[in-house]
Amino acid sequence: MTEDPVRLLRSLFDAALAARYASAELHAHRALALQTLGREDEALCDYDRALALRPDFPSALNNRANILRARGA
């Protein structure tokens, strides 16, 4: 049985962040992986981290807004 590619990507992002390679891009990409898995609360946290590092990050802003819009917020 092969590992789900999205879960594998998430584990790679987790490892990179644990190694202190934090960047807005890395947080945003992990957020997208979490969002794809339906883990929206965790994705929002990562989008917030990405935006704290780079407030003008278009894809993080857009994807975060999409989650909130889907929730009716």
C-alpha positions in Angstrom: 0.0 0.0 0.0 1.4 3.4 -1.0 1.1 6.5 1.2 -1.4 9.2 0.2 0.6 11.9 -1.6 -1.1 14.7 0.3 -0.3 13.1 3.7 3.3 12.6 2.5 3.6 16.2 1.6 2.2 17.3 4.9 4.8 15.2 6.7 7.6 16.7 4.6 6.3 20.2 5.4 6.2 19.3 9.1 9.8 18.1 8.9 11.0 21.2 7.2 9.3 23.4 9.7 10.7 21.4 12.6 14.1 21.9 11.1 13.4 25.7 11.4 13.1 26.3 7.6 10.0 28.4 8.3 8.9 30.7 5.5 5.6 32.2 4.5 5.6 30.0 1.4 6.2 26.8 3.4 3.4 27.6 5.8 1.1 28.5 2.9 1.9 25.2 1.1 1.3 23.2 4.3 -2.0 25.0 4.8 -3.1 24.0 1.3 -2.2 20.4 2.0 -4.2 20.6 5.3 -7.1 22.3 3.5 -7.1 19.5 0.9 -7.4 17.0 3.7 -10.4 18.9 5.1 -8.5 20.1 8.2 -9.5 23.7 7.8 -8.9 24.9 11.3 -5.3 23.8 11.1 -5.0 25.3 7.6 -6.3 28.6 8.9 -3.6 28.6 11.5 -0.9 28.0 8.9 -2.3 30.7 6.6 -2.2 33.1 9.6 1.5 32.1 10.2 2.2 32.7 6.5 0.5 36.1 6.6 2.4 37.1 9.8 5.6 36.5 7.9 4.4 38.1 4.7 1.2 40.1 5.0 0.9 40.7 1.3 1.0 37.0 0.2 -1.8 36.8 -2.4 -2.4 33.0 -2.4 -2.4 32.8 1.4 -4.9 35.7 1.6 -7.1 34.1 -1.2 -7.1 30.6 0.2 -7.8 31.8 3.8 -10.6 33.9 2.5 -12.0 30.9 0.6 -12.2 28.9 3.8 -13.9 31.7 5.7 -16.3 32.4 2.8 -17.3 28.7 2.7 -18.0 28.9 6.4 -20.2 31.9 5.9 -17.8 34.2 7.9 
